[in-house]
Amino acid sequence: MTTRNIEARLSPHSPVVLTVFRVVVGLLFLCHGLQKLIGWPVGPTVPVGDWPFYYAGWIEAVTGGLVALGLFTRVAALVASGEMAYAYFTQHFPHGFWPIVNQGELAVLYCFAFLLLAFIGGGVYALDARRRTGARWGGARAGAPWRRGRGRRLDDTRTTAADAGRGAPLRRWWRNRRLGRR
């Protein structure tokens, strides 16, 4: 199996995998915040106002929930990434340089997972995609089926004079691909 084969097989599944990644990371982070604030699912709570743990619990609960939902994903992920960087350098780094030595692996993993989400966004199955464009799930615009320029509906599969000629099959293939047809 070649690299091109693997890429062709895996790339159609990227939006779903990104969604699963975002939801899992967000829910795990939410659980860390809830554990600090209310002791759920297990563990002691942090006293109210205890710096920085009480405030870290609120940041983790709010940003974890937002990231899991895909709402304001980039901003929430950037705040969560910064919080994890702060946690690593204030709580773990004084005990040694390497994360495996100072038990800061989780902080580093969360920091870079959220940094990745801050740069790539929540994906097509996030609430951000619906909020921004009014789109249906999957990114297709719900309220604007018109293609720019020609004034034709995107789902119009008739061959027109513009499609006639040697490039017509390629143009139809490209139009159907954008519409999610195979």
PAZAPA-4460 file (N, C-alpha, C; in steps of 0.05 Angstrom, whole numbers, plus 32768, in hexadecimal, padded with zeros to 4 digits):
% residues 182
    n_x    n_y    n_z   ca_x   ca_y   ca_z    c_x    c_y    c_z   seq   type   mol
   8011   7FE9   8000   8000   8000   8000   8012   8019   8000     1      M     A
   800D   802B   7FEE   801D   8042   7FEC   8013   8059   7FFD     2      T     A
   8023   806D   8000   801B   8085   800F   8003   8092   8002     3      T     A
   8002   8093   7FE8   7FEB   80A0   7FDA   7FD2   8090   7FE0     4      R     A
   7FD4   8076   7FE1   7FBD   8065   7FE7   7FB3   806A   8003     5      N     A
   7FC5   806B   8016   7FBD   8070   8032   7FB0   808C   8034     6      I     A
   7FBC   809F   8028   7FB1   80BA   8029   7F96   80BC   801D     7      E     A
   7F92   80AE   8006   7F78   80AE   7FF9   7F63   80A0   800A     8      A     A
   7F6B   808B   8019   7F58   807D   8029   7F51   808B   8043     9      R     A
   7F65   8099   804F   7F61   80A5   8069   7F56   80C2   8068    10      L     A
   7F5D   80D1   8053   7F55   80ED   8052   7F37   80F2   8053    11      S     A
   7F26   80E1   8047   7F09   80E7   8049   7EFF   80E5   8066    12      P     A
   7F0D   80D8   8077   7F05   80D4   8093   7F10   80E9   80A6    13      H     A
   7F20   80FC   809C   7F2C   8110   80AC   7F19   8121   80BC    14      S     A
   7F03   812A   80B1   7EF0   813A   80C1   7EE4   812B   80D9    15      P     A
   7EDE   8112   80D5   7ED3   8102   80EB   7EE8   80FD   8101    16      V     A
   7F01   80F7   80F9   7F16   80F2   810C   7F1D   810C   811B    17      V     A
   7F1D   8122   810E   7F22   813C   811B   7F0C   8141   8130    18      L     A
   7EF3   813B   8129   7EDD   813F   813B   7EE0   812D   8154    19      T     A
   7EE7   8114   8150   7EEB   8102   8166   7F02   810B   8178    20      V     A
   7F18   8114   816C   7F2F   811E   817B   7F26   8136   818B    21      F     A
   7F18   8149   817F   7F10   8162   818D   7EFE   815C   81A4    22      R     A
   7EEA   814A   81A0   7ED7   8143   81B5   7EE4   8134   81CC    23      V     A
   7EF6   8121   81C6   7F03   8112   81DB   7F15   8124   81EB    24      V     A
   7F25   8134   81DE   7F37   8146   81ED   7F27   815A   81FE    25      V     A
   7F12   8165   81F2   7F01   8178   8201   7EF4   816C   8219    26      G     A
   7EE9   8154   8216   7EDB   8147   822C   7EEE   813E   8242    27      L     A
   7F06   8135   823B   7F1A   812E   824F   7F22   8147   825F    28      L     A
   7F26   815D   8251   7F2D   8176   825E   7F17   8180   826F    29      F     A
   7EFE   817E   8266   7EE7   8185   8276   7EE6   8175   8290    30      L     A
   7EEC   815B   828E   7EEC   814A   82A6   7F02   8153   82BA    31      C     A
   7F19   815C   82B0   7F2D   8167   82C2   7F23   817F   82D1    32      H     A
   7F15   8191   82C3   7F0B   81A9   82CF   7EF5   81A2   82E3    33      G     A
   7EE3   8190   82DC   7ECD   8189   82EF   7ED8   817B   8307    34      L     A
   7EED   816C   8304   7EFA   815E   831B   7F04   8173   832F    35      Q     A
   7F10   8189   8325   7F1A   819E   8336   7F04   81AD   8344    36      K     A
   7EEE   81B2   8335   7ED9   81C3   833F   7EC4   81B5   8351    37      L     A
   7EBB   819D   8348   7EA6   818F   8357   7EAD   8173   835F    38      I     A
   7EC5   816A   8359   7ECD   814F   8361   7EC2   8139   8350    39      G     A
   7EB8   8140   8338   7EAD   812C   8326   7EC0   8127   830F    40      W     A
   7EC5   8110   8306   7EB9   80F6   830E   7EC5   80EA   8327    41      P     A
   7EDD   80F2   832E   7EE9   80E7   8346   7EFE   80FB   8350    42      V     A
   7F03   80FB   836A   7F19   810B   8374   7F0F   8123   8385    43      G     A
   7F22   812E   8394   7F1B   8145   83A5   7F18   815F   8394    44      P     A
   7F08   8171   839F   7F05   818B   8392   7F1B   819E   839C    45      T     A
   7F1F   81B4   838E   7F32   81C8   8395   7F23   81DD   83A4    46      V     A
   7F2F   81E8   83BA   7F21   81FD   83C9   7F1B   8216   83B7    47      P     A
   7F05   8222   83BB   7EFD   8239   83AB   7F11   8250   83AE    48      V     A
   7F1A   825A   8397   7F2D   8270   8396   7F4A   8268   8399    49      G     A
   7F50   824E   839B   7F6B   8245   839E   7F7A   8249   8384    50      D     A
   7F8F   825A   8385   7F9E   8261   836D   7FB3   824C   8368    51      W     A
   7FB7   8243   8350   7FA9   8247   8337   7F95   8231   8331    52      P     A
   7F93   821D   8344   7F84   8205   833E   7F66   820A   833A    53      F     A
   7F5A   821A   834B   7F3D   8220   8348   7F37   822D   832D    54      Y     A
   7F47   8240   8326   7F43   824E   830C   7F49   823C   82F4    55      Y     A
   7F5D   822B   82F8   7F64   8217   82E3   7F4C   8204   82DF    56      A     A
   7F3E   81FD   82F5   7F27   81EC   82F2   7F11   81F9   82E1    57      G     A
   7F0C   8213   82E6   7EF8   8221   82D5   7F01   8223   82B8    58      W     A
   7F1B   8229   82B4   7F24   822B   8298   7F22   8210   828B    59      I     A
   7F29   81FA   8299   7F27   81E0   828D   7F0A   81D8   8287    60      E     A
   7EF8   81DE   829A   7EDC   81D6   8296   7ED0   81E6   827E    61      A     A
   7ED4   8200   827E   7EC8   8210   8269   7ED4   820A   824D    62      V     A
   7EEF   820B   824C   7EFB   8207   8232   7EF8   81EA   8228    63      T     A
   7EF9   81D7   823B   7EF4   81BB   8233   7ED9   81B7   8227    64      G     A
   7EC5   81C3   8234   7EA9   81C1   8229   7EA6   81CE   820E    65      G     A
   7EB2   81E6   820B   7EB1   81F4   81F1   7EBF   81E5   81DB    66      L     A
   7ED6   81DA   81E1   7EE5   81CA   81CD   7ED6   81B1   81C6    67      V     A
   7ECA   81A4   81D9   7EBB   818B   81D4   7EA3   8191   81C2    68      A     A
   7E96   81A8   81C6   7E7F   81AF   81B5   7E88   81BB   819B    69      L     A
   7EA0   81C4   8199   7EAA   81D1   8181   7EA0   81EE   817F    70      G     A
   7E9B   81FB   8196   7E91   8216   8197   7EA8   8228   819F    71      L     A
   7EAE   823D   818F   7EC5   824F   8194   7EDE   823E   8198    72      F     A
   7EE2   822A   8187   7EF7   8216   818B   7F13   8222   818B    73      T     A
   7F18   8234   8179   7F34   823F   8177   7F3B   824F   8190    74      R     A
   7F29   8260   8199   7F2F   8270   81B0   7F31   825F   81C9    75      V     A
   7F1E   824D   81CD   7F1E   823C   81E4   7F37   822A   81E4    76      A     A
   7F3E   821F   81CD   7F56   820E   81CC   7F6F   821E   81D2    77      A     A
   7F71   8237   81C9   7F88   8247   81CE   7F8A   824E   81EC    78      L     A
   7F74   8254   81F9   7F74   8259   8216   7F7C   8240   8225    79      V     A
   7F71   8229   821D   7F78   8210   822A   7F95   8208   8226    80      A     A
   7FA0   820D   820E   7FBC   8208   8209   7FCE   8219   821A    81      S     A
   7FC6   8233   821D   7FD6   8245   822E   7FD4   823C   824B    82      G     A
   7FBD   8233   8254   7FBB   822A   826F   7FCC   8212   8275    83      E     A
   7FCD   8200   8262   7FDE   81E8   8265   7FFC   81EF   8264    84      M     A
   8003   8202   8254   801F   820B   8253   8026   8217   826E    85      A     A
   8014   8228   8279   8019   8235   8293   801B   821F   82A8    86      Y     A
   8009   820B   82A8   8009   81F6   82BB   8023   81E6   82BA    87      A     A
   802D   81E1   82A2   8046   81D2   829F   805D   81E2   82AB    88      Y     A
   8060   81FB   82A3   8077   820A   82AC   8076   8213   82C9    89      F     A
   805F   8215   82D5   805E   821C   82F2   805C   8204   8304    90      T     A
   8050   81EE   82FC   804C   81D7   830E   805F   81C0   8308    91      Q     A
   8067   81BC   82F0   8076   81A4   82E9   8094   81AB   82E3    92      H     A
   8099   81C0   82D5   80B4   81C6   82CC   80C8   81CA   82E3    93      F     A
   80C0   81D5   82FA   80D3   81D8   8310   80DD   81BD   831B    94      P     A
   80D0   81A7   8314   80D8   818D   831E   80E9   817E   830A    95      H     A
   80F1   818A   82F4   8102   817E   82E0   80FA   8187   82C4    96      G     A
   810D   8184   82B2   8109   818E   8297   80F6   817C   8287    97      F     A
   80FA   8162   8288   80EB   8150   8277   80D0   8149   8282    98      W     A
   80BB   814A   8272   80A0   8144   827B   809D   8128   8288    99      P     A
   80AD   8115   827F   80AB   80FA   828A   80B6   80F9   82A7   100      I     A
   80C9   810B   82AC   80D4   810D   82C7   80C2   811D   82DA   101      V     A
   80B7   8133   82D1   80A8   8145   82E2   808A   813F   82E1   102      N     A
   8082   8129   82D5   8066   8121   82D2   8054   8136   82C5   103      Q     A
   805F   8143   82B1   8050   8157   82A3   8047   814F   8287   104      G     A
   8047   8135   8281   8040   812B   8266   8024   8134   825F   105      E     A
   8011   8132   8271   7FF6   8139   826B   7FF3   8156   8264   106      L     A
   8001   8167   8273   8000   8184   826E   800B   818A   8252   107      A     A
   8021   817D   824B   802D   8182   8231   801B   8178   821B   108      V     A
   8010   8160   821E   7FFD   8155   820A   7FE5   8167   8206   109      L     A
   7FD9   816F   821C   7FC2   8181   8219   7FCA   819C   820C   110      Y     A
   7FE1   81A6   8214   7FEA   81C0   8208   7FEC   81BE   81EA   111      C     A
   7FF8   81A9   81E0   7FFC   81A7   81C3   7FE3   819D   81B5   112      F     A
   7FD2   818D   81C2   7FB9   8186   81B6   7FA7   819E   81B2   113      A     A
   7FA6   81AF   81C6   7F96   81C8   81C4   7FA3   81DC   81B1   114      F     A
   7FBD   81DC   81B0   7FCA   81EE   819C   7FC3   81E5   8180   115      L     A
   7FC3   81CB   817B   7FBB   81C1   8161   7F9E   81C9   815A   116      L     A
   7F8C   81C6   816D   7F70   81CD   8169   7F6D   81EB   8165   117      L     A
   7F7E   81FB   8172   7F7C   8218   816E   7F84   8220   8152   118      A     A
   7F96   8211   8146   7F9F   8217   812A   7F8D   820B   8115   119      F     A
   7F83   81F3   8119   7F73   81E6   8104   7F55   81EA   8108   120      I     A
   7F4C   81F2   811F   7F30   81F7   8124   7F21   81DD   812C   121      G     A
   7F07   81E0   812E   7EF7   81CA   8138   7EEE   81B6   8122   122      G     A
   7EF1   81BE   8109   7EE9   81AC   80F4   7ECC   81B1   80EA   123      G     A
   7EC3   81A2   80D7   7EA9   81A6   80CA   7E92   819D   80DC   124      V     A
   7E97   818C   80F0   7E82   8182   8101   7E82   8191   811C   125      Y     A
   7E8D   81A9   811D   7E8D   81B9   8135   7E76   81CE   8134   126      A     A
   7E6D   81D7   814A   7E59   81EC   814B   7E63   8206   813E   127      L     A
   7E7D   820A   813E   7E89   8221   8131   7E82   8222   8113   128      D     A
   7E82   820B   8106   7E7C   820A   80EA   7E5F   8212   80E4   129      A     A
   7E4D   820A   80F5   7E31   8211   80F2   7E2D   822F   80F9   130      R     A
   7E3B   8238   810F   7E38   8253   8118   7E42   8267   8103   131      R     A
   7E58   8261   80F7   7E65   8273   80E4   7E56   8275   80CA   132      R     A
   7E4E   825E   80BF   7E44   825F   80A3   7E26   8257   80A1   133      T     A
   7E1A   824F   80B7   7DFF   8245   80B5   7DFE   822B   80A6   134      G     A
   7E13   821C   80A7   7E16   8204   8096   7E08   81EC   80A3   135      A     A
   7E02   81D9   8092   7DF9   81BF   809C   7E12   81B0   80A5   136      R     A
   7E0F   819A   80B4   7E26   818A   80BD   7E35   8181   80A4   137      W     A
   7E4F   8184   80A5   7E5F   817C   808F   7E69   8194   807F   138      G     A
   7E60   81AC   8085   7E6B   81C4   8078   7E5D   81CE   8060   139      G     A
   7E48   81C1   8056   7E3A   81CB   803E   7E28   81E2   8047   140      A     A
   7E28   81F8   8039   7E18   820F   8041   7DFA   8208   803D   141      R     A
   7DEB   820C   8053   7DCF   8206   8052   7DBF   821B   8042   142      A     A
   7DC6   8234   8046   7DB5   8249   803B   7DBF   8254   8020   143      G     A
   7DD5   824B   8016   7DE0   8256   7FFD   7DE8   8240   7FEA   144      A     A
   7DD5   8235   7FDB   7DDC   8220   7FC9   7DE6   822A   7FAE   145      P     A
   7DEA   8244   7FAB   7DF2   8250   7F92   7E11   8251   7F90   146      W     A
   7E1B   824A   7F79   7E37   824C   7F74   7E3E   8269   7F6C   147      R     A
   7E54   8273   7F76   7E5C   828E   7F6E   7E63   828F   7F51   148      R     A
   7E5C   82A4   7F44   7E65   82A9   7F29   7E51   82A2   7F14   149      G     A
   7E47   8289   7F13   7E36   8281   7EFD   7E18   8283   7F04   150      R     A
   7E11   8285   7F1E   7DF5   8288   7F25   7DE6   826F   7F23   151      G     A
   7DF3   8258   7F22   7DE6   823E   7F20   7DE6   8230   7F3B   152      R     A
   7DD2   8220   7F40   7DD2   8211   7F59   7DE8   81FC   7F59   153      R     A
   7DF3   81F7   7F70   7E09   81E3   7F72   7DFF   81C7   7F6B   154      L     A
   7DE6   81C2   7F72   7DDC   81A6   7F6E   7DD0   81A2   7F52   155      D     A
   7DD4   81B6   7F41   7DCA   81B3   7F25   7DDF   81A3   7F16   156      D     A
   7DD8   818B   7F0D   7DEB   8179   7F00   7DE8   817A   7EE2   157      T     A
   7DD7   818B   7ED7   7DD4   818C   7EBA   7DED   8197   7EAD   158      R     A
   7DF3   818E   7E96   7E09   8198   7E87   7E00   81B1   7E78   159      T     A
   7E0F   81C7   7E7B   7E09   81E0   7E6E   7E1D   81E5   7E58   160      T     A
   7E1A   81FB   7E4A   7E2D   8202   7E35   7E49   8206   7E41   161      A     A
   7E4A   8210   7E59   7E64   8214   7E66   7E72   81FA   7E6C   162      A     A
   7E62   81E4   7E70   7E6E   81CA   7E76   7E75   81BA   7E5D   163      D     A
   7E6B   81C2   7E47   7E6F   81B3   7E2E   7E8D   81B4   7E27   164      A     A
   7E96   819E   7E1B   7EB2   819D   7E12   7EC1   8188   7E21   165      G     A
   7EDC   8189   7E1E   7EED   8175   7E29   7EEE   8175   7E48   166      R     A
   7EEA   818C   7E54   7EEC   818E   7E71   7ED3   8189   7E81   167      G     A
   7EBD   8182   7E73   7EA3   817F   7E80   7EA3   8169   7E95   168      A     A
   7EAE   8151   7E8F   7EAD   813C   7EA4   7EBD   8144   7EBD   169      P     A
   7ED3   8152   7EB9   7EE3   815A   7ED0   7ED4   816F   7EE1   170      L     A
   7EC7   8182   7ED3   7EB7   8196   7EE2   7EA0   8189   7EF1   171      R     A
   7E92   8176   7EE5   7E7C   8168   7EF2   7E87   8158   7F0A   172      R     A
   7E9E   814B   7F06   7EAA   813C   7F1C   7EB1   814E   7F33   173      W     A
   7EBD   8165   7F2E   7EC5   8178   7F42   7EAC   8183   7F51   174      W     A
   7E97   818A   7F42   7E7F   8194   7F4E   7E72   817F   7F60   175      R     A
   7E71   8166   7F57   7E65   8151   7F67   7E76   814B   7F80   176      N     A
   7E90   814E   7F7D   7EA1   814A   7F94   7E9C   815E   7FAA   177      R     A
   7E99   8178   7FA1   7E93   818D   7FB5   7E78   8189   7FC2   178      R     A
   7E65   817C   7FB4   7E4B   8177   7FBF   7E4A   815E   7FD0   179      L     A
   7E60   8150   7FD1   7E61   8137   7FE1   7E57   811F   7FD3   180      G     A
   7E53   8121   7FB9   7E4A   8109   7FAA   7E62   80FA   7FA0   181      R     A
   7E5F   80E1   7F9C   7E76   80D1   7F93   7E72   80C8   7F77   182      R     A
***
